[in-house]
Amino acid sequence: MGVWSIVWLCLAIVLVIIEAVTVGLFCIWFAIGALGALLAAKLGLELWIQLVVFAALSALALFLVRPLVTRFLHVRRTPTNADRVLGRTARVTRDIDNVAGQGQVNVAGQVWSARSDSGEPLSAGTQVRILRIEGVKVFVEPLSSPSGTTF
């Protein structure tokens, strides 16, 4: 086995290992290119041809195969009823204090534990917008009137 055959084989193995420990399709395309270059090396082709094969196969795999693979691996997110509160207006029913770990809002007749997105306390009665949900808590920001005051 020639030197470049060993180099391409080692590169392919390292790239496959990196792919195995990363989340998502990161470098498998280059491992495919390295295997093509290994084949070129085994056929006794010159180094510059091996490099062209590596680059061409890597690019071809990246641009042609990746869209197909990501379509099959793409996890479709199923919306839940909880997602319906995102972006909606709510009223603070219990003072929100992130430091104390307390606060509640009422949105669409449902009571949610709440935290301030900015970290500043919000008093009961404040109108807020729901930005996101983390676990069983909603993160909110106060609604401001055009003059910049809080309702």
Secondary structure, 3 states (H helix, E strand, C coil): CCHHHHHHHHHHHHHHHHHHHCCCCCCHHHHHHHHHHHHHHHCCCCHHHHHHHHHHHHHHHHHHHHHHHHHHHCCCCCCCHHHHHCCCEEEEEEEEECCCCEEEEEECCEEEEEEECCCCCECCCCEEEEEEEECCEEEEEECECCCCCEC
